[in-house]
Amino acid sequence: MKQNIDELRNGYNNAQELIRFMDTKLAFVSGLCCAIVAGVQGTCVEICNRFFNEAKTFFPWLGFIVVVFFFAFSLATILVTIFGIWGRKKSGIPSSPPPTHILFPIGNNHDYSAFKQEIDSRTEEAEYDEVCYQLYSVGIILDKKMNRSRYAFFCLVAQILLGFAIILLRFIWIGS
C-alpha cells in the first residue's frame, strides 16, 4: 500500500504542476488578447466612423459586423481567462472528504495536541483515502481549467483571424 500512496502523491504533484501551467497559459492568452485589441483599435474606430457616416452598402456593413464579432471574441477571451485562472469552484468535488485532513491540513482548526494525536493514531488506510480524495479533487479542477483553456484558445484564434480581417478590410475599403 505504501507504493500506491507514493504513486498517488506523485499524481497529485503532477496535477498541481499542470494546474500552474494552465494558469500561466491563460495569463499569456489574456495578455496577447489585450495586445491585439490595442493594435487593432484604431482601425476599428475608423471602420465604425465610416459605417455611421457613409451609405449602408456592402463594405460598411461587413466592416461593422467584423468589428462587432472581433470585440465579442475579445471580451469572451478575457472573461474565460479570468474565470479559468480565478475560479476553482467546488462543484463536482465529492462532499464527503476523509474525516481528518492531516496530509492536507487546510481548514484543520485543531489545536496542536489534537493534531499530534491524530497523526500518531493515523492508519495507512486513512492516509490512502485522504490522498485519493485530494487527487480526485485536484483532477476535477485540472479538467475544468483545461476546458476553459481550450475555449480561451478558440476565442483567441477567432480574435486573431477577425483582427486580420479588419486590417484587410481597411486596406481594401479605406486604402493605405
Secondary structure, DSSP 8 states (H G I E B T S, - for coil): -HHHHHHHHHHHHHHHHHHHHHHHHHHHHHHHHHHHHHHHHHHHHHHHHHHHHS---HHHHHHHHHHHHHHHHHHHHHHHHHHHHH----TTS-S---S--SSS-TT----HHHHHHHHHT--HHHHHHHHHHHHHHHHHHHHHHHHHHHHHHHHHHHHHHHHHHHHHHIIIII--
